[in-house]
Amino acid sequence: MTKIEIADIKIGNRYRNDYGDIKGLAKSIQEIGLLQPICITPGNMLISGERRIKAHAHLGLDSIEATVIPLGDIAAALAAGNAVVFKPSERCPRLGRAIASLFNALPEGTVTLLEGGAAEARALVAAEGSTGKANGNAIDGVTVTGVTVHLVTAELDNGPIVIQRTVQVMGDDTPDTLTARILVEEHRAYAEAVGTVLDGGWRVEGRRFVRSGNAASA
């Protein structure tokens, strides 16, 4: 949750023309406060809450409470071949369900909506345990590991490969030092893969991800 200057909010083309009783909403906000914050993207583009903004302006208020919804992060994670657990603010349950429903056409489990507050989020992390770390046994005798970014398919890590990067395993590596180097390369690979997908000019041939003009997969 954050507070944002109303002047900094970007409002695009909206389909709604009738904003209803703005004065009544403003009176409610003045008496009991804002019950549900507006929702914006990390770039301050409005997702929902234009009536609440107008009510705040009617009251002469310059700022408003907002929940930042990282839609771009969700898209980037999916493009990189990850499943996503999406936990919106507990104060925006309906919007959270609406956003999650946008991904209903994807295979089950690709995007999971987690409703509730901080306790539910902590419980999920505790249940899942630690992930994304190199296993101590896995580095014994191994000289190279790496990062692979896939397109999303119903089967985990089985989609066409967009990008692969290698990471050398050093003789004195521990699981923590190796994990740290893998993460650096992983972040670079994710950014490059997302840029490649968003730029277009690619196709899938069988199980291969092919950039235009290339005979081989990326």
C-alpha positions as CSV (number, residue, x, y, z in Angstrom):
1,M,0.0,0.0,0.0
2,T,1.3,3.5,-0.9
3,K,0.1,7.0,-1.0
4,I,0.3,8.7,-4.4
5,E,-0.2,12.3,-5.6
6,I,-3.3,12.4,-7.7
7,A,-1.5,14.6,-10.2
8,D,0.9,11.8,-10.8
9,I,-1.8,9.2,-11.8
10,K,-2.1,8.4,-15.5
11,I,-5.7,7.9,-16.5
12,G,-6.1,6.4,-20.0
13,N,-9.3,6.0,-22.1
14,R,-12.1,4.7,-19.8
15,Y,-15.3,3.2,-20.9
16,R,-17.2,4.6,-17.9
17,N,-19.1,7.8,-18.6
18,D,-21.5,7.9,-15.6
19,Y,-19.6,8.3,-12.3
20,G,-22.7,8.3,-10.1
21,D,-23.0,10.2,-6.9
22,I,-19.5,11.7,-6.4
23,K,-20.6,14.0,-3.7
24,G,-22.1,11.1,-1.7
25,L,-18.9,9.1,-2.1
26,A,-16.8,12.0,-1.1
27,K,-19.0,12.4,2.1
28,S,-18.5,8.8,2.9
29,I,-14.7,9.0,2.5
30,Q,-14.7,12.1,4.7
31,E,-16.7,10.4,7.4
32,I,-15.2,6.9,7.5
33,G,-12.2,7.0,5.3
34,L,-11.3,5.2,2.0
35,L,-12.4,1.6,2.4
36,Q,-10.7,0.3,-0.7
37,P,-7.6,1.9,-2.3
38,I,-7.4,2.6,-6.0
39,C,-5.2,0.2,-8.0
40,I,-2.4,1.3,-10.3
41,T,0.5,-0.2,-12.2
42,P,4.1,0.4,-11.2
43,G,4.1,3.2,-13.8
44,N,1.2,4.9,-12.1
45,M,-1.3,4.0,-14.8
46,L,-4.8,3.7,-13.2
47,I,-6.3,0.2,-13.2
48,S,-9.4,0.9,-11.1
49,G,-10.7,3.7,-8.8
50,E,-11.5,6.7,-11.0
51,R,-14.6,7.5,-8.9
52,R,-12.5,7.5,-5.8
53,I,-10.0,9.9,-7.4
54,K,-12.8,12.2,-8.3
55,A,-14.2,12.1,-4.8
56,H,-10.8,12.9,-3.3
57,A,-10.5,15.8,-5.8
58,H,-14.0,17.0,-4.7
59,L,-12.7,17.1,-1.1
60,G,-9.7,19.1,-2.2
61,L,-7.3,16.2,-1.4
62,D,-4.0,16.0,-3.3
63,S,-3.1,12.4,-2.6
64,I,-4.9,9.0,-2.3
65,E,-4.1,5.5,-1.1
66,A,-3.2,3.1,-3.8
67,T,-2.3,-0.6,-4.3
68,V,0.4,-1.2,-6.9
69,I,-0.5,-4.2,-9.1
70,P,2.6,-5.5,-11.0
71,L,0.9,-6.7,-14.2
72,G,4.1,-6.3,-16.1
73,D,5.9,-8.5,-13.6
74,I,3.3,-11.2,-14.0
75,A,3.7,-11.1,-17.8
76,A,7.5,-11.2,-17.5
77,A,7.4,-14.2,-15.2
78,L,5.1,-16.1,-17.5
79,A,7.2,-15.3,-20.5
80,A,10.2,-16.6,-18.7
81,G,8.5,-19.9,-18.1
82,N,7.5,-19.5,-14.5
83,A,4.2,-20.3,-12.8
84,V,2.9,-17.3,-10.7
85,V,1.3,-17.0,-7.3
86,F,-0.6,-13.7,-7.4
87,K,-1.5,-12.2,-4.0
88,P,-3.2,-8.8,-4.3
89,S,-4.0,-6.6,-1.3
90,E,-6.6,-8.1,1.0
91,R,-8.4,-4.7,0.6
92,C,-8.9,-5.4,-3.2
93,P,-10.3,-8.9,-3.3
94,R,-12.7,-8.3,-6.2
95,L,-10.0,-6.7,-8.4
96,G,-7.6,-9.5,-7.6
97,R,-10.1,-12.1,-8.8
98,A,-10.8,-10.1,-11.9
99,I,-7.1,-9.9,-12.8
100,A,-6.5,-13.6,-12.1
101,S,-9.4,-14.4,-14.4
102,L,-7.6,-12.8,-17.3
103,F,-5.3,-15.8,-17.2
104,N,-8.0,-18.5,-17.1
105,A,-7.1,-19.7,-20.6
106,L,-3.7,-20.8,-19.5
107,P,-3.1,-24.3,-18.1
108,E,-4.4,-24.9,-14.6
109,G,-1.8,-23.9,-12.0
110,T,0.0,-21.4,-14.3
111,V,-1.4,-18.4,-12.3
112,T,-2.7,-19.0,-8.8
113,L,-4.7,-16.4,-6.9
114,L,-3.8,-16.3,-3.2
115,E,-6.4,-14.4,-1.2
116,G,-6.0,-13.1,2.4
117,G,-3.4,-11.1,4.2
118,A,0.2,-11.3,5.4
119,A,-0.6,-14.5,7.5
120,E,-1.7,-16.4,4.4
121,A,1.4,-15.3,2.4
122,R,3.7,-16.4,5.2
123,A,1.9,-19.7,5.5
124,L,2.4,-20.3,1.8
125,V,6.1,-19.5,2.0
126,A,6.5,-21.8,5.0
127,A,4.7,-24.6,3.2
128,E,6.7,-24.3,0.0
129,G,10.0,-24.1,1.8
130,S,13.2,-22.6,0.3
131,T,13.4,-22.7,-3.5
132,G,15.8,-21.5,-6.2
133,K,19.0,-22.6,-4.4
134,A,21.7,-25.0,-5.5
135,N,21.6,-28.3,-3.7
136,G,24.9,-29.2,-1.9
137,N,25.0,-32.7,-3.3
138,A,24.2,-31.4,-6.8
139,I,27.5,-29.5,-7.1
140,D,29.8,-32.4,-6.2
141,G,31.9,-33.3,-9.3
142,V,29.8,-30.9,-11.5
143,T,31.8,-28.4,-13.5
144,V,29.0,-26.4,-15.2
145,T,25.4,-25.6,-14.6
146,G,23.2,-22.9,-16.0
147,V,19.9,-21.1,-16.6
148,T,17.2,-22.0,-19.1
149,V,14.3,-19.8,-20.0
150,H,11.3,-21.5,-21.6
151,L,8.0,-20.5,-23.1
152,V,5.1,-21.5,-20.8
153,T,3.5,-24.9,-21.4
154,A,1.2,-27.1,-19.3
155,E,4.2,-29.2,-18.3
156,L,6.8,-27.5,-16.0
157,D,10.0,-26.4,-17.8
158,N,9.1,-28.3,-21.0
159,G,8.3,-25.4,-23.3
160,P,10.5,-24.3,-26.3
161,I,13.8,-22.8,-25.0
162,V,14.1,-19.1,-25.5
163,I,17.5,-18.5,-23.9
164,Q,20.2,-20.6,-22.2
165,R,23.1,-19.4,-20.2
166,T,25.9,-21.4,-18.6
167,V,27.5,-20.8,-15.1
168,Q,30.8,-22.3,-14.3
169,V,31.0,-24.3,-11.0
170,M,34.2,-23.4,-9.1
171,G,36.2,-25.9,-7.0
172,D,35.5,-23.9,-3.8
173,D,31.8,-23.2,-4.5
174,T,29.3,-23.7,-1.8
175,P,25.5,-23.9,-2.5
176,D,25.2,-20.3,-1.4
177,T,28.0,-18.9,-3.7
178,L,26.9,-20.9,-6.6
179,T,23.3,-19.8,-6.1
180,A,24.3,-16.2,-6.0
181,R,26.1,-16.5,-9.4
182,I,23.2,-18.4,-10.9
183,L,20.7,-15.7,-9.8
184,V,22.8,-13.0,-11.5
185,E,22.8,-14.9,-14.8
186,E,19.1,-15.8,-14.3
187,H,18.1,-12.1,-14.0
188,R,20.1,-11.2,-17.1
189,A,18.5,-14.1,-19.1
190,Y,15.0,-13.3,-17.9
191,A,15.4,-9.7,-19.0
192,E,16.8,-10.7,-22.4
193,A,14.1,-13.4,-22.9
194,V,11.3,-11.0,-22.1
195,G,12.7,-8.4,-24.5
196,T,13.0,-11.0,-27.2
197,V,9.4,-12.2,-26.8
198,L,8.0,-8.6,-26.6
199,D,10.0,-7.5,-29.7
200,G,8.3,-10.1,-31.8
201,G,9.9,-11.6,-34.9
202,W,9.9,-15.1,-33.6
203,R,8.0,-18.4,-34.1
204,V,7.8,-21.9,-32.7
205,E,8.7,-24.7,-35.0
206,G,7.9,-28.0,-33.3
207,R,9.7,-27.7,-30.0
208,R,12.1,-25.0,-31.2
209,F,11.9,-21.3,-30.5
210,V,13.2,-19.6,-33.7
211,R,14.0,-16.0,-34.2
212,S,13.2,-14.6,-37.6
213,G,16.1,-15.1,-40.0
214,N,17.7,-17.8,-37.8
215,A,17.7,-21.5,-38.8
216,A,18.5,-22.5,-35.2
217,S,16.7,-22.0,-32.0
218,A,17.7,-19.1,-29.7
